[in-house]
Every structure is written in C-alpha cells, then in structure tokens.
Amino acid sequence: NSDEADLLCWYWVNPERSELHPTIAMTAAQALGAACFLPGGIVYPMLRECRRPGNGGSAGSNASTLTLKIRHAGGIFPVDVNACVAEDGPFAKVGLPTSASYSLTVRPIAHGEALL
C-alpha cells in the first residue's frame, strides 16, 4: 500500500498547552529520518525491521538513500535521507547520514473569490 507509513509522529508545538502541530515541521521530519540511521537510538527500533537501514531497508548495507513516509496529524510526509558508507563506529552497518530532502505536501484547504 503506497499510503503505508514507516513512522507515526505527533508533533507538539507547545506541549505545555497541548498544542498539536497540524502536520510536522520539515526540520523535524528530516531529523527523524537521520535518526533512523542510529541503531542505538530511539527512532531506529520503531521502524519495521525490513525498512531499517542496513537490514534490507532501502539504504542497504552500503547506504545511499532511505525514503521514509512519516504519518502525522494531517497525512503523510515523505522524506529522503542520504548517507555515505561509514568505516567504523555506530554508523558502520547503516551509513552516516549526510543530507535530507523532502517534497512539499501542501494541499488546498479553501477556494474562494474576492470582489475588489
């Protein structure tokens, strides 16, 4: 299913006032994508095993690009995270994230006319 998400994220603008962001901040989506490359981190185990970098996910064992679909309050936010091969350390198996990109998911919420 093309609408199936890899991660589910509720993004709070102001947790003290329980303000939920209507979607997800672009920077937060990219940060979550990069966090998917850290096996000891919080986000990595939340991915289905087949989608994890280095475990047959789209990044593969030598790493290149991982495309994630993050479900948020308003829909799906796709983010691509690019990685390079890491010789050792925590990123050796999965690759070292180097950049992230996204496509805007803007959709019209209203249409109208104005008389001037």
DOTIPA-887608 format. One line per field, with one value per residue (C-alpha): chain; residue number from 1; x, y, z. Coordinates in nm, 2 decimals, m for minus. Example, Ala and Ser with C-alpha at 12.3 -4.5 7.8 and 13.67 -1.06 7.14 Angstrom:
BEGIN
kette <- c(A,A)
nr <- c(1,2)
u <- c(1.23,1.37)
v <- c(m0.45,m0.11)
w <- c(0.78,0.71)
***
This chain:
BEGIN
kette <- c(A,A,A,A,A,A,A,A,A,A,A,A,A,A,A,A,A,A,A,A,A,A,A,A,A,A,A,A,A,A,A,A,A,A,A,A,A,A,A,A,A,A,A,A,A,A,A,A,A,A,A,A,A,A,A,A,A,A,A,A,A,A,A,A,A,A,A,A,A,A,A,A,A,A,A,A,A,A,A,A,A,A,A,A,A,A,A,A,A,A,A,A,A,A,A,A,A,A,A,A,A,A,A,A,A,A,A,A,A,A,A,A,A,A,A,A)
nr <- c(1,2,3,4,5,6,7,8,9,10,11,12,13,14,15,16,17,18,19,20,21,22,23,24,25,26,27,28,29,30,31,32,33,34,35,36,37,38,39,40,41,42,43,44,45,46,47,48,49,50,51,52,53,54,55,56,57,58,59,60,61,62,63,64,65,66,67,68,69,70,71,72,73,74,75,76,77,78,79,80,81,82,83,84,85,86,87,88,89,90,91,92,93,94,95,96,97,98,99,100,101,102,103,104,105,106,107,108,109,110,111,112,113,114,115,116)
u <- c(0.00,0.16,0.00,0.15,0.37,0.71,0.67,0.39,0.46,0.25,0.44,0.37,0.42,0.37,0.35,0.26,m0.06,m0.12,m0.09,m0.06,0.11,m0.14,0.14,0.51,0.79,1.01,1.32,1.17,1.09,1.45,1.59,1.37,1.49,1.85,1.78,1.67,2.04,2.15,2.09,2.13,1.88,1.51,1.38,1.56,1.37,1.04,1.09,0.97,1.28,1.26,1.28,1.57,1.90,2.14,1.86,1.74,1.58,1.62,1.95,2.10,2.42,2.64,2.39,2.28,1.92,1.65,1.30,1.06,0.69,0.61,0.24,0.14,m0.19,m0.26,m0.14,0.19,0.52,0.78,1.15,1.46,1.78,2.11,2.40,2.76,2.95,3.10,3.41,3.35,3.16,2.78,2.71,2.93,2.63,2.38,2.58,2.64,2.35,2.48,2.17,1.79,1.53,1.15,0.87,0.61,0.28,0.07,m0.29,m0.56,m0.78,m1.01,m1.11,m1.28,m1.34,m1.30,m1.47,m1.25)
v <- c(0.00,0.33,0.52,0.29,0.50,0.39,0.61,0.78,1.12,1.36,1.69,1.92,2.29,2.38,2.07,2.29,2.40,2.07,2.23,1.97,2.09,2.03,1.84,1.81,2.06,2.00,2.01,1.76,1.52,1.54,1.49,1.18,1.05,1.10,0.94,0.62,0.56,0.53,0.16,0.26,0.55,0.58,0.60,0.30,0.03,0.20,0.12,m0.21,m0.43,m0.46,m0.07,m0.02,0.09,m0.20,m0.46,m0.47,m0.12,0.10,0.22,m0.13,m0.24,0.02,0.30,0.55,0.69,0.59,0.71,0.73,0.81,0.98,0.98,1.30,1.46,1.58,1.30,1.16,1.35,1.18,1.25,1.12,1.08,1.04,0.86,0.76,0.45,0.47,0.26,0.21,0.34,0.34,0.41,0.13,m0.10,0.15,0.45,0.80,1.05,1.34,1.52,1.51,1.63,1.64,1.73,1.97,1.81,2.12,2.07,2.34,2.39,2.65,2.82,3.15,3.47,3.83,4.14,4.44)
w <- c(0.00,m0.11,0.18,0.45,0.68,0.82,1.13,1.31,1.47,1.66,1.67,1.96,1.90,2.27,2.49,2.80,2.63,2.44,2.10,1.83,1.50,1.21,1.02,1.11,1.09,0.79,1.01,1.25,0.96,0.84,1.19,1.24,0.91,1.01,1.35,1.17,1.09,1.46,1.57,1.94,1.91,1.99,1.63,1.47,1.66,1.58,1.21,1.08,1.05,0.67,0.65,0.88,0.71,0.69,0.74,0.39,0.40,0.10,0.22,0.20,0.36,0.19,0.24,m0.02,0.03,0.27,0.18,0.47,0.49,0.82,0.91,1.10,1.21,0.86,0.64,0.51,0.49,0.26,0.35,0.18,0.38,0.20,0.37,0.29,0.39,0.74,0.80,1.18,1.47,1.53,1.16,1.01,0.95,0.83,0.68,0.80,0.72,0.52,0.39,0.38,0.14,0.11,m0.12,m0.02,0.07,0.05,m0.04,m0.08,0.22,0.07,m0.25,m0.29,m0.48,m0.38,m0.53,m0.52)
***
